[in-house]
Amino acid sequence: MENSLKYIIDEHGQKSSVLVPIKVWEELNVNYRKLQKKIEILEGIGEGLEEVSKARKTGKKLETLQDFLK
């Protein structure tokens, strides 16, 4: 089986490592990078929402999108 994992067992019979076929490893890495980008975007949105919330509480005027784009 091309995609089968192989486990390395220690002297106590416990799994200590795993060998992953390169194709599976590459797919995992692609998916991991995509998830990291999504996390960065969601964290940025969260920070923006916090900034808006703090600005509303303190009465600070925020720049509008229209002003930002100018």
CHARMM-style PDB file with segment names, atoms N, HN, CA, C and O in Angstrom:
ATOM      1  N   MET     1       0.840  -1.181   0.000  1.00  0.00      PROA
ATOM      2  CA  MET     1       0.000   0.000   0.000  1.00  0.00      PROA
ATOM      3  C   MET     1       0.887   1.248   0.000  1.00  0.00      PROA
ATOM      4  O   MET     1       1.739   1.399   0.876  1.00  0.00      PROA
ATOM      5  N   GLU     2       0.697   2.131  -0.964  1.00  0.00      PROA
ATOM      6  HN  GLU     2       0.006   2.008  -1.676  1.00  0.00      PROA
ATOM      7  CA  GLU     2       1.567   3.295  -1.138  1.00  0.00      PROA
ATOM      8  C   GLU     2       1.420   4.319  -0.010  1.00  0.00      PROA
ATOM      9  O   GLU     2       2.401   4.949   0.385  1.00  0.00      PROA
ATOM     10  N   ASN     3       0.210   4.487   0.505  1.00  0.00      PROA
ATOM     11  HN  ASN     3      -0.587   3.975   0.184  1.00  0.00      PROA
ATOM     12  CA  ASN     3      -0.037   5.517   1.507  1.00  0.00      PROA
ATOM     13  C   ASN     3      -0.040   4.985   2.926  1.00  0.00      PROA
ATOM     14  O   ASN     3      -0.496   5.683   3.832  1.00  0.00      PROA
ATOM     15  N   SER     4       0.447   3.786   3.153  1.00  0.00      PROA
ATOM     16  HN  SER     4       0.817   3.219   2.417  1.00  0.00      PROA
ATOM     17  CA  SER     4       0.394   3.240   4.500  1.00  0.00      PROA
ATOM     18  C   SER     4       1.490   3.842   5.372  1.00  0.00      PROA
ATOM     19  O   SER     4       2.611   4.083   4.923  1.00  0.00      PROA
ATOM     20  N   LEU     5       1.131   4.075   6.629  1.00  0.00      PROA
ATOM     21  HN  LEU     5       0.221   3.879   6.993  1.00  0.00      PROA
ATOM     22  CA  LEU     5       2.081   4.596   7.602  1.00  0.00      PROA
ATOM     23  C   LEU     5       2.839   3.434   8.208  1.00  0.00      PROA
ATOM     24  O   LEU     5       2.319   2.322   8.303  1.00  0.00      PROA
ATOM     25  N   LYS     6       4.068   3.694   8.617  1.00  0.00      PROA
ATOM     26  HN  LYS     6       4.490   4.597   8.540  1.00  0.00      PROA
ATOM     27  CA  LYS     6       4.874   2.677   9.298  1.00  0.00      PROA
ATOM     28  C   LYS     6       5.296   3.252  10.638  1.00  0.00      PROA
ATOM     29  O   LYS     6       5.811   4.368  10.714  1.00  0.00      PROA
ATOM     30  N   TYR     7       5.073   2.485  11.692  1.00  0.00      PROA
ATOM     31  HN  TYR     7       4.655   1.578  11.630  1.00  0.00      PROA
ATOM     32  CA  TYR     7       5.385   2.940  13.033  1.00  0.00      PROA
ATOM     33  C   TYR     7       6.684   2.324  13.522  1.00  0.00      PROA
ATOM     34  O   TYR     7       6.996   1.171  13.224  1.00  0.00      PROA
ATOM     35  N   ILE     8       7.429   3.104  14.271  1.00  0.00      PROA
ATOM     36  HN  ILE     8       7.176   4.041  14.514  1.00  0.00      PROA
ATOM     37  CA  ILE     8       8.630   2.620  14.935  1.00  0.00      PROA
ATOM     38  C   ILE     8       8.245   2.412  16.393  1.00  0.00      PROA
ATOM     39  O   ILE     8       7.741   3.320  17.055  1.00  0.00      PROA
ATOM     40  N   ILE     9       8.491   1.212  16.876  1.00  0.00      PROA
ATOM     41  HN  ILE     9       8.900   0.475  16.339  1.00  0.00      PROA
ATOM     42  CA  ILE     9       8.103   0.834  18.231  1.00  0.00      PROA
ATOM     43  C   ILE     9       9.353   0.782  19.103  1.00  0.00      PROA
ATOM     44  O   ILE     9      10.384   0.247  18.694  1.00  0.00      PROA
ATOM     45  N   ASP    10       9.253   1.343  20.313  1.00  0.00      PROA
ATOM     46  HN  ASP    10       8.416   1.778  20.645  1.00  0.00      PROA
ATOM     47  CA  ASP    10      10.400   1.284  21.218  1.00  0.00      PROA
ATOM     48  C   ASP    10      10.456  -0.063  21.937  1.00  0.00      PROA
ATOM     49  O   ASP    10       9.637  -0.948  21.688  1.00  0.00      PROA
ATOM     50  N   GLU    11      11.425  -0.201  22.822  1.00  0.00      PROA
ATOM     51  HN  GLU    11      12.090   0.518  23.024  1.00  0.00      PROA
ATOM     52  CA  GLU    11      11.627  -1.474  23.514  1.00  0.00      PROA
ATOM     53  C   GLU    11      10.489  -1.848  24.454  1.00  0.00      PROA
ATOM     54  O   GLU    11      10.403  -2.991  24.904  1.00  0.00      PROA
ATOM     55  N   HSD    12       9.604  -0.877  24.755  1.00  0.00      PROA
ATOM     56  HN  HSD    12       9.674   0.051  24.389  1.00  0.00      PROA
ATOM     57  CA  HSD    12       8.454  -1.132  25.626  1.00  0.00      PROA
ATOM     58  C   HSD    12       7.183  -1.401  24.823  1.00  0.00      PROA
ATOM     59  O   HSD    12       6.103  -1.565  25.392  1.00  0.00      PROA
ATOM     60  N   GLY    13       7.319  -1.445  23.503  1.00  0.00      PROA
ATOM     61  HN  GLY    13       8.196  -1.312  23.041  1.00  0.00      PROA
ATOM     62  CA  GLY    13       6.165  -1.712  22.654  1.00  0.00      PROA
ATOM     63  C   GLY    13       5.320  -0.476  22.377  1.00  0.00      PROA
ATOM     64  O   GLY    13       4.218  -0.588  21.841  1.00  0.00      PROA
ATOM     65  N   GLN    14       5.824   0.700  22.736  1.00  0.00      PROA
ATOM     66  HN  GLN    14       6.720   0.791  23.171  1.00  0.00      PROA
ATOM     67  CA  GLN    14       5.120   1.955  22.518  1.00  0.00      PROA
ATOM     68  C   GLN    14       5.548   2.563  21.182  1.00  0.00      PROA
ATOM     69  O   GLN    14       6.720   2.505  20.812  1.00  0.00      PROA
ATOM     70  N   LYS    15       4.594   3.141  20.467  1.00  0.00      PROA
ATOM     71  HN  LYS    15       3.641   3.189  20.767  1.00  0.00      PROA
ATOM     72  CA  LYS    15       4.927   3.833  19.227  1.00  0.00      PROA
ATOM     73  C   LYS    15       5.760   5.064  19.566  1.00  0.00      PROA
ATOM     74  O   LYS    15       5.358   5.883  20.392  1.00  0.00      PROA
ATOM     75  N   SER    16       6.915   5.192  18.929  1.00  0.00      PROA
ATOM     76  HN  SER    16       7.241   4.527  18.257  1.00  0.00      PROA
ATOM     77  CA  SER    16       7.779   6.330  19.223  1.00  0.00      PROA
ATOM     78  C   SER    16       7.952   7.257  18.026  1.00  0.00      PROA
ATOM     79  O   SER    16       8.278   8.432  18.195  1.00  0.00      PROA
ATOM     80  N   SER    17       7.740   6.743  16.829  1.00  0.00      PROA
ATOM     81  HN  SER    17       7.475   5.788  16.693  1.00  0.00      PROA
ATOM     82  CA  SER    17       7.880   7.542  15.614  1.00  0.00      PROA
ATOM     83  C   SER    17       6.998   6.947  14.537  1.00  0.00      PROA
ATOM     84  O   SER    17       6.476   5.839  14.658  1.00  0.00      PROA
ATOM     85  N   VAL    18       6.853   7.727  13.478  1.00  0.00      PROA
ATOM     86  HN  VAL    18       7.277   8.627  13.379  1.00  0.00      PROA
ATOM     87  CA  VAL    18       6.064   7.243  12.355  1.00  0.00      PROA
ATOM     88  C   VAL    18       6.748   7.637  11.050  1.00  0.00      PROA
ATOM     89  O   VAL    18       7.290   8.736  10.927  1.00  0.00      PROA
ATOM     90  N   LEU    19       6.717   6.749  10.102  1.00  0.00      PROA
ATOM     91  HN  LEU    19       6.277   5.857  10.202  1.00  0.00      PROA
ATOM     92  CA  LEU    19       7.225   7.036   8.763  1.00  0.00      PROA
ATOM     93  C   LEU    19       6.016   7.301   7.877  1.00  0.00      PROA
ATOM     94  O   LEU    19       5.090   6.493   7.804  1.00  0.00      PROA
ATOM     95  N   VAL    20       6.043   8.434   7.214  1.00  0.00      PROA
ATOM     96  HN  VAL    20       6.796   9.090   7.274  1.00  0.00      PROA
ATOM     97  CA  VAL    20       4.927   8.848   6.372  1.00  0.00      PROA
ATOM     98  C   VAL    20       5.400   8.884   4.926  1.00  0.00      PROA
ATOM     99  O   VAL    20       6.451   9.461   4.647  1.00  0.00      PROA
ATOM    100  N   PRO    21       4.669   8.295   4.011  1.00  0.00      PROA
ATOM    101  CA  PRO    21       5.060   8.389   2.603  1.00  0.00      PROA
ATOM    102  C   PRO    21       5.158   9.856   2.171  1.00  0.00      PROA
ATOM    103  O   PRO    21       4.376  10.696   2.617  1.00  0.00      PROA
ATOM    104  N   ILE    22       6.110  10.149   1.316  1.00  0.00      PROA
ATOM    105  HN  ILE    22       6.746   9.467   0.954  1.00  0.00      PROA
ATOM    106  CA  ILE    22       6.386  11.538   0.921  1.00  0.00      PROA
ATOM    107  C   ILE    22       5.162  12.216   0.319  1.00  0.00      PROA
ATOM    108  O   ILE    22       4.944  13.404   0.557  1.00  0.00      PROA
ATOM    109  N   LYS    23       4.369  11.501  -0.443  1.00  0.00      PROA
ATOM    110  HN  LYS    23       4.545  10.536  -0.636  1.00  0.00      PROA
ATOM    111  CA  LYS    23       3.169  12.090  -1.049  1.00  0.00      PROA
ATOM    112  C   LYS    23       2.200  12.556   0.045  1.00  0.00      PROA
ATOM    113  O   LYS    23       1.634  13.645  -0.042  1.00  0.00      PROA
ATOM    114  N   VAL    24       2.019  11.737   1.053  1.00  0.00      PROA
ATOM    115  HN  VAL    24       2.479  10.851   1.124  1.00  0.00      PROA
ATOM    116  CA  VAL    24       1.142  12.093   2.174  1.00  0.00      PROA
ATOM    117  C   VAL    24       1.731  13.281   2.921  1.00  0.00      PROA
ATOM    118  O   VAL    24       1.007  14.208   3.282  1.00  0.00      PROA
ATOM    119  N   TRP    25       3.049  13.260   3.158  1.00  0.00      PROA
ATOM    120  HN  TRP    25       3.637  12.506   2.865  1.00  0.00      PROA
ATOM    121  CA  TRP    25       3.720  14.345   3.868  1.00  0.00      PROA
ATOM    122  C   TRP    25       3.548  15.676   3.127  1.00  0.00      PROA
ATOM    123  O   TRP    25       3.264  16.702   3.744  1.00  0.00      PROA
ATOM    124  N   GLU    26       3.718  15.652   1.828  1.00  0.00      PROA
ATOM    125  HN  GLU    26       3.948  14.818   1.326  1.00  0.00      PROA
ATOM    126  CA  GLU    26       3.567  16.876   1.040  1.00  0.00      PROA
ATOM    127  C   GLU    26       2.139  17.400   1.099  1.00  0.00      PROA
ATOM    128  O   GLU    26       1.932  18.609   1.203  1.00  0.00      PROA
ATOM    129  N   GLU    27       1.155  16.515   1.034  1.00  0.00      PROA
ATOM    130  HN  GLU    27       1.323  15.533   0.950  1.00  0.00      PROA
ATOM    131  CA  GLU    27      -0.249  16.929   1.146  1.00  0.00      PROA
ATOM    132  C   GLU    27      -0.521  17.535   2.521  1.00  0.00      PROA
ATOM    133  O   GLU    27      -1.214  18.546   2.635  1.00  0.00      PROA
ATOM    134  N   LEU    28       0.026  16.916   3.555  1.00  0.00      PROA
ATOM    135  HN  LEU    28       0.590  16.095   3.463  1.00  0.00      PROA
ATOM    136  CA  LEU    28      -0.140  17.456   4.907  1.00  0.00      PROA
ATOM    137  C   LEU    28       0.444  18.858   5.015  1.00  0.00      PROA
ATOM    138  O   LEU    28      -0.161  19.746   5.616  1.00  0.00      PROA
ATOM    139  N   ASN    29       1.624  19.052   4.431  1.00  0.00      PROA
ATOM    140  HN  ASN    29       2.115  18.330   3.943  1.00  0.00      PROA
ATOM    141  CA  ASN    29       2.264  20.363   4.486  1.00  0.00      PROA
ATOM    142  C   ASN    29       1.479  21.421   3.720  1.00  0.00      PROA
ATOM    143  O   ASN    29       1.373  22.559   4.176  1.00  0.00      PROA
ATOM    144  N   VAL    30       0.933  21.065   2.572  1.00  0.00      PROA
ATOM    145  HN  VAL    30       1.019  20.140   2.201  1.00  0.00      PROA
ATOM    146  CA  VAL    30       0.114  22.010   1.801  1.00  0.00      PROA
ATOM    147  C   VAL    30      -1.101  22.417   2.634  1.00  0.00      PROA
ATOM    148  O   VAL    30      -1.420  23.601   2.742  1.00  0.00      PROA
ATOM    149  N   ASN    31      -1.767  21.437   3.212  1.00  0.00      PROA
ATOM    150  HN  ASN    31      -1.507  20.475   3.124  1.00  0.00      PROA
ATOM    151  CA  ASN    31      -2.948  21.730   4.029  1.00  0.00      PROA
ATOM    152  C   ASN    31      -2.586  22.545   5.264  1.00  0.00      PROA
ATOM    153  O   ASN    31      -3.336  23.434   5.665  1.00  0.00      PROA
ATOM    154  N   TYR    32      -1.443  22.247   5.865  1.00  0.00      PROA
ATOM    155  HN  TYR    32      -0.834  21.525   5.539  1.00  0.00      PROA
ATOM    156  CA  TYR    32      -0.987  22.988   7.035  1.00  0.00      PROA
ATOM    157  C   TYR    32      -0.758  24.458   6.685  1.00  0.00      PROA
ATOM    158  O   TYR    32      -1.178  25.346   7.428  1.00  0.00      PROA
ATOM    159  N   ARG    33      -0.091  24.718   5.553  1.00  0.00      PROA
ATOM    160  HN  ARG    33       0.250  23.997   4.949  1.00  0.00      PROA
ATOM    161  CA  ARG    33       0.154  26.111   5.135  1.00  0.00      PROA
ATOM    162  C   ARG    33      -1.153  26.852   4.872  1.00  0.00      PROA
ATOM    163  O   ARG    33      -1.281  28.027   5.216  1.00  0.00      PROA
ATOM    164  N   LYS    34      -2.124  26.170   4.263  1.00  0.00      PROA
ATOM    165  HN  LYS    34      -2.021  25.216   3.984  1.00  0.00      PROA
ATOM    166  CA  LYS    34      -3.426  26.800   4.017  1.00  0.00      PROA
ATOM    167  C   LYS    34      -4.109  27.164   5.328  1.00  0.00      PROA
ATOM    168  O   LYS    34      -4.676  28.248   5.466  1.00  0.00      PROA
ATOM    169  N   LEU    35      -4.047  26.252   6.283  1.00  0.00      PROA
ATOM    170  HN  LEU    35      -3.586  25.372   6.171  1.00  0.00      PROA
ATOM    171  CA  LEU    35      -4.666  26.521   7.585  1.00  0.00      PROA
ATOM    172  C   LEU    35      -3.959  27.657   8.314  1.00  0.00      PROA
ATOM    173  O   LEU    35      -4.612  28.470   8.969  1.00  0.00      PROA
ATOM    174  N   GLN    36      -2.635  27.726   8.211  1.00  0.00      PROA
ATOM    175  HN  GLN    36      -2.104  27.067   7.679  1.00  0.00      PROA
ATOM    176  CA  GLN    36      -1.890  28.816   8.835  1.00  0.00      PROA
ATOM    177  C   GLN    36      -2.315  30.168   8.268  1.00  0.00      PROA
ATOM    178  O   GLN    36      -2.464  31.136   9.013  1.00  0.00      PROA
ATOM    179  N   LYS    37      -2.508  30.234   6.954  1.00  0.00      PROA
ATOM    180  HN  LYS    37      -2.387  29.447   6.349  1.00  0.00      PROA
ATOM    181  CA  LYS    37      -2.950  31.483   6.322  1.00  0.00      PROA
ATOM    182  C   LYS    37      -4.344  31.870   6.816  1.00  0.00      PROA
ATOM    183  O   LYS    37      -4.610  33.042   7.084  1.00  0.00      PROA
ATOM    184  N   LYS    38      -5.225  30.889   6.933  1.00  0.00      PROA
ATOM    185  HN  LYS    38      -5.009  29.937   6.715  1.00  0.00      PROA
ATOM    186  CA  LYS    38      -6.575  31.165   7.432  1.00  0.00      PROA
ATOM    187  C   LYS    38      -6.526  31.685   8.856  1.00  0.00      PROA
ATOM    188  O   LYS    38      -7.254  32.612   9.210  1.00  0.00      PROA
ATOM    189  N   ILE    39      -5.669  31.090   9.672  1.00  0.00      PROA
ATOM    190  HN  ILE    39      -5.077  30.337   9.384  1.00  0.00      PROA
ATOM    191  CA  ILE    39      -5.524  31.543  11.055  1.00  0.00      PROA
ATOM    192  C   ILE    39      -5.039  32.981  11.097  1.00  0.00      PROA
ATOM    193  O   ILE    39      -5.557  33.785  11.871  1.00  0.00      PROA
ATOM    194  N   GLU    40      -4.050  33.316  10.273  1.00  0.00      PROA
ATOM    195  HN  GLU    40      -3.630  32.662   9.644  1.00  0.00      PROA
ATOM    196  CA  GLU    40      -3.541  34.694  10.230  1.00  0.00      PROA
ATOM    197  C   GLU    40      -4.648  35.673   9.863  1.00  0.00      PROA
ATOM    198  O   GLU    40      -4.758  36.742  10.464  1.00  0.00      PROA
ATOM    199  N   ILE    41      -5.468  35.315   8.880  1.00  0.00      PROA
ATOM    200  HN  ILE    41      -5.379  34.447   8.391  1.00  0.00      PROA
ATOM    201  CA  ILE    41      -6.567  36.189   8.450  1.00  0.00      PROA
ATOM    202  C   ILE    41      -7.576  36.354   9.576  1.00  0.00      PROA
ATOM    203  O   ILE    41      -8.009  37.469   9.868  1.00  0.00      PROA
ATOM    204  N   LEU    42      -7.951  35.250  10.207  1.00  0.00      PROA
ATOM    205  HN  LEU    42      -7.600  34.345   9.970  1.00  0.00      PROA
ATOM    206  CA  LEU    42      -8.932  35.321  11.288  1.00  0.00      PROA
ATOM    207  C   LEU    42      -8.403  36.104  12.487  1.00  0.00      PROA
ATOM    208  O   LEU    42      -9.156  36.833  13.131  1.00  0.00      PROA
ATOM    209  N   GLU    43      -7.113  35.959  12.789  1.00  0.00      PROA
ATOM    210  HN  GLU    43      -6.500  35.367  12.265  1.00  0.00      PROA
ATOM    211  CA  GLU    43      -6.523  36.740  13.878  1.00  0.00      PROA
ATOM    212  C   GLU    43      -6.533  38.227  13.543  1.00  0.00      PROA
ATOM    213  O   GLU    43      -6.790  39.062  14.410  1.00  0.00      PROA
ATOM    214  N   GLY    44      -6.251  38.558  12.274  1.00  0.00      PROA
ATOM    215  HN  GLY    44      -6.043  37.880  11.570  1.00  0.00      PROA
ATOM    216  CA  GLY    44      -6.291  39.957  11.847  1.00  0.00      PROA
ATOM    217  C   GLY    44      -7.682  40.542  11.967  1.00  0.00      PROA
ATOM    218  O   GLY    44      -7.848  41.683  12.398  1.00  0.00      PROA
ATOM    219  N   ILE    45      -8.681  39.764  11.588  1.00  0.00      PROA
ATOM    220  HN  ILE    45      -8.546  38.837  11.237  1.00  0.00      PROA
ATOM    221  CA  ILE    45     -10.071  40.218  11.726  1.00  0.00      PROA
ATOM    222  C   ILE    45     -10.399  40.429  13.197  1.00  0.00      PROA
ATOM    223  O   ILE    45     -11.029  41.421  13.565  1.00  0.00      PROA
ATOM    224  N   GLY    46      -9.968  39.491  14.035  1.00  0.00      PROA
ATOM    225  HN  GLY    46      -9.457  38.685  13.736  1.00  0.00      PROA
ATOM    226  CA  GLY    46     -10.217  39.613  15.478  1.00  0.00      PROA
ATOM    227  C   GLY    46      -9.580  40.860  16.060  1.00  0.00      PROA
ATOM    228  O   GLY    46     -10.195  41.558  16.866  1.00  0.00      PROA
ATOM    229  N   GLU    47      -8.342  41.142  15.653  1.00  0.00      PROA
ATOM    230  HN  GLU    47      -7.842  40.575  14.999  1.00  0.00      PROA
ATOM    231  CA  GLU    47      -7.663  42.349  16.124  1.00  0.00      PROA
ATOM    232  C   GLU    47      -8.397  43.602  15.670  1.00  0.00      PROA
ATOM    233  O   GLU    47      -8.529  44.562  16.429  1.00  0.00      PROA
ATOM    234  N   GLY    48      -8.875  43.590  14.427  1.00  0.00      PROA
ATOM    235  HN  GLY    48      -8.768  42.811  13.811  1.00  0.00      PROA
ATOM    236  CA  GLY    48      -9.625  44.741  13.915  1.00  0.00      PROA
ATOM    237  C   GLY    48     -10.907  44.966  14.694  1.00  0.00      PROA
ATOM    238  O   GLY    48     -11.258  46.102  15.014  1.00  0.00      PROA
ATOM    239  N   LEU    49     -11.608  43.878  14.998  1.00  0.00      PROA
ATOM    240  HN  LEU    49     -11.324  42.955  14.738  1.00  0.00      PROA
ATOM    241  CA  LEU    49     -12.851  43.997  15.768  1.00  0.00      PROA
ATOM    242  C   LEU    49     -12.577  44.518  17.177  1.00  0.00      PROA
ATOM    243  O   LEU    49     -13.354  45.312  17.708  1.00  0.00      PROA
ATOM    244  N   GLU    50     -11.480  44.076  17.780  1.00  0.00      PROA
ATOM    245  HN  GLU    50     -10.849  43.432  17.348  1.00  0.00      PROA
ATOM    246  CA  GLU    50     -11.108  44.592  19.102  1.00  0.00      PROA
ATOM    247  C   GLU    50     -10.809  46.090  19.038  1.00  0.00      PROA
ATOM    248  O   GLU    50     -11.205  46.853  19.919  1.00  0.00      PROA
ATOM    249  N   GLU    51     -10.108  46.493  17.987  1.00  0.00      PROA
ATOM    250  HN  GLU    51      -9.787  45.873  17.272  1.00  0.00      PROA
ATOM    251  CA  GLU    51      -9.777  47.913  17.821  1.00  0.00      PROA
ATOM    252  C   GLU    51     -11.047  48.755  17.684  1.00  0.00      PROA
ATOM    253  O   GLU    51     -11.153  49.829  18.278  1.00  0.00      PROA
ATOM    254  N   VAL    52     -12.003  48.267  16.904  1.00  0.00      PROA
ATOM    255  HN  VAL    52     -11.917  47.395  16.422  1.00  0.00      PROA
ATOM    256  CA  VAL    52     -13.268  48.985  16.738  1.00  0.00      PROA
ATOM    257  C   VAL    52     -14.011  49.057  18.056  1.00  0.00      PROA
ATOM    258  O   VAL    52     -14.558  50.102  18.408  1.00  0.00      PROA
ATOM    259  N   SER    53     -14.034  47.956  18.783  1.00  0.00      PROA
ATOM    260  HN  SER    53     -13.589  47.108  18.497  1.00  0.00      PROA
ATOM    261  CA  SER    53     -14.730  47.928  20.073  1.00  0.00      PROA
ATOM    262  C   SER    53     -14.108  48.916  21.054  1.00  0.00      PROA
ATOM    263  O   SER    53     -14.824  49.645  21.741  1.00  0.00      PROA
ATOM    264  N   LYS    54     -12.782  48.942  21.122  1.00  0.00      PROA
ATOM    265  HN  LYS    54     -12.201  48.350  20.564  1.00  0.00      PROA
ATOM    266  CA  LYS    54     -12.096  49.879  22.025  1.00  0.00      PROA
ATOM    267  C   LYS    54     -12.339  51.317  21.599  1.00  0.00      PROA
ATOM    268  O   LYS    54     -12.526  52.197  22.438  1.00  0.00      PROA
ATOM    269  N   ALA    55     -12.336  51.553  20.294  1.00  0.00      PROA
ATOM    270  HN  ALA    55     -12.183  50.837  19.611  1.00  0.00      PROA
ATOM    271  CA  ALA    55     -12.552  52.913  19.796  1.00  0.00      PROA
ATOM    272  C   ALA    55     -13.953  53.390  20.155  1.00  0.00      PROA
ATOM    273  O   ALA    55     -14.139  54.546  20.534  1.00  0.00      PROA
ATOM    274  N   ARG    56     -14.929  52.513  20.038  1.00  0.00      PROA
ATOM    275  HN  ARG    56     -14.778  51.573  19.730  1.00  0.00      PROA
ATOM    276  CA  ARG    56     -16.300  52.890  20.381  1.00  0.00      PROA
ATOM    277  C   ARG    56     -16.424  53.207  21.870  1.00  0.00      PROA
ATOM    278  O   ARG    56     -17.135  54.136  22.253  1.00  0.00      PROA
ATOM    279  N   LYS    57     -15.740  52.441  22.699  1.00  0.00      PROA
ATOM    280  HN  LYS    57     -15.162  51.686  22.387  1.00  0.00      PROA
ATOM    281  CA  LYS    57     -15.802  52.671  24.148  1.00  0.00      PROA
ATOM    282  C   LYS    57     -15.150  53.989  24.545  1.00  0.00      PROA
ATOM    283  O   LYS    57     -15.619  54.671  25.456  1.00  0.00      PROA
ATOM    284  N   THR    58     -14.065  54.347  23.858  1.00  0.00      PROA
ATOM    285  HN  THR    58     -13.684  53.794  23.118  1.00  0.00      PROA
ATOM    286  CA  THR    58     -13.334  55.571  24.210  1.00  0.00      PROA
ATOM    287  C   THR    58     -13.771  56.783  23.401  1.00  0.00      PROA
ATOM    288  O   THR    58     -13.353  57.905  23.687  1.00  0.00      PROA
ATOM    289  N   GLY    59     -14.603  56.568  22.400  1.00  0.00      PROA
ATOM    290  HN  GLY    59     -14.942  55.657  22.167  1.00  0.00      PROA
ATOM    291  CA  GLY    59     -15.054  57.666  21.561  1.00  0.00      PROA
ATOM    292  C   GLY    59     -14.049  58.069  20.491  1.00  0.00      PROA
ATOM    293  O   GLY    59     -14.204  59.110  19.852  1.00  0.00      PROA
ATOM    294  N   LYS    60     -13.034  57.263  20.294  1.00  0.00      PROA
ATOM    295  HN  LYS    60     -12.908  56.417  20.813  1.00  0.00      PROA
ATOM    296  CA  LYS    60     -12.011  57.559  19.292  1.00  0.00      PROA
ATOM    297  C   LYS    60     -12.613  57.435  17.898  1.00  0.00      PROA
ATOM    298  O   LYS    60     -13.352  56.494  17.611  1.00  0.00      PROA
ATOM    299  N   LYS    61     -12.286  58.400  17.031  1.00  0.00      PROA
ATOM    300  HN  LYS    61     -11.685  59.164  17.264  1.00  0.00      PROA
ATOM    301  CA  LYS    61     -12.782  58.384  15.656  1.00  0.00      PROA
ATOM    302  C   LYS    61     -11.865  57.507  14.817  1.00  0.00      PROA
ATOM    303  O   LYS    61     -10.646  57.679  14.818  1.00  0.00      PROA
ATOM    304  N   LEU    62     -12.464  56.571  14.108  1.00  0.00      PROA
ATOM    305  HN  LEU    62     -13.454  56.431  14.107  1.00  0.00      PROA
ATOM    306  CA  LEU    62     -11.697  55.690  13.239  1.00  0.00      PROA
ATOM    307  C   LEU    62     -11.785  56.156  11.792  1.00  0.00      PROA
ATOM    308  O   LEU    62     -12.746  56.811  11.389  1.00  0.00      PROA
ATOM    309  N   GLU    63     -10.770  55.808  11.029  1.00  0.00      PROA
ATOM    310  HN  GLU    63      -9.989  55.276  11.357  1.00  0.00      PROA
ATOM    311  CA  GLU    63     -10.745  56.134   9.616  1.00  0.00      PROA
ATOM    312  C   GLU    63     -11.735  55.231   8.866  1.00  0.00      PROA
ATOM    313  O   GLU    63     -11.783  54.022   9.089  1.00  0.00      PROA
ATOM    314  N   THR    64     -12.506  55.833   7.990  1.00  0.00      PROA
ATOM    315  HN  THR    64     -12.467  56.815   7.808  1.00  0.00      PROA
ATOM    316  CA  THR    64     -13.451  55.050   7.203  1.00  0.00      PROA
ATOM    317  C   THR    64     -12.707  54.333   6.081  1.00  0.00      PROA
ATOM    318  O   THR    64     -11.584  54.702   5.737  1.00  0.00      PROA
ATOM    319  N   LEU    65     -13.330  53.323   5.523  1.00  0.00      PROA
ATOM    320  HN  LEU    65     -14.243  53.023   5.802  1.00  0.00      PROA
ATOM    321  CA  LEU    65     -12.731  52.599   4.393  1.00  0.00      PROA
ATOM    322  C   LEU    65     -12.537  53.546   3.214  1.00  0.00      PROA
ATOM    323  O   LEU    65     -11.516  53.494   2.528  1.00  0.00      PROA
ATOM    324  N   GLN    66     -13.514  54.404   2.984  1.00  0.00      PROA
ATOM    325  HN  GLN    66     -14.344  54.446   3.541  1.00  0.00      PROA
ATOM    326  CA  GLN    66     -13.418  55.355   1.881  1.00  0.00      PROA
ATOM    327  C   GLN    66     -12.203  56.273   2.066  1.00  0.00      PROA
ATOM    328  O   GLN    66     -11.455  56.517   1.119  1.00  0.00      PROA
ATOM    329  N   ASP    67     -12.012  56.775   3.285  1.00  0.00      PROA
ATOM    330  HN  ASP    67     -12.620  56.577   4.054  1.00  0.00      PROA
ATOM    331  CA  ASP    67     -10.842  57.623   3.557  1.00  0.00      PROA
ATOM    332  C   ASP    67      -9.549  56.841   3.409  1.00  0.00      PROA
ATOM    333  O   ASP    67      -8.564  57.356   2.880  1.00  0.00      PROA
ATOM    334  N   PHE    68      -9.548  55.613   3.869  1.00  0.00      PROA
ATOM    335  HN  PHE    68     -10.348  55.194   4.298  1.00  0.00      PROA
ATOM    336  CA  PHE    68      -8.370  54.765   3.762  1.00  0.00      PROA
ATOM    337  C   PHE    68      -7.968  54.541   2.308  1.00  0.00      PROA
ATOM    338  O   PHE    68      -6.783  54.552   1.976  1.00  0.00      PROA
ATOM    339  N   LEU    69      -8.958  54.338   1.449  1.00  0.00      PROA
ATOM    340  HN  LEU    69      -9.921  54.329   1.719  1.00  0.00      PROA
ATOM    341  CA  LEU    69      -8.690  54.064   0.038  1.00  0.00      PROA
ATOM    342  C   LEU    69      -8.217  55.290  -0.723  1.00  0.00      PROA
ATOM    343  O   LEU    69      -7.639  55.160  -1.802  1.00  0.00      PROA
ATOM    344  N   LYS    70      -8.453  56.472  -0.182  1.00  0.00      PROA
ATOM    345  HN  LYS    70      -8.922  56.577   0.695  1.00  0.00      PROA
ATOM    346  CA  LYS    70      -7.974  57.709  -0.823  1.00  0.00      PROA
ATOM    347  C   LYS    70      -6.497  57.776  -0.591  1.00  0.00      PROA
ATOM    348  OT1 LYS    70      -5.846  58.724  -1.030  1.00  0.00      PROA
TER     349      LYS     70
END
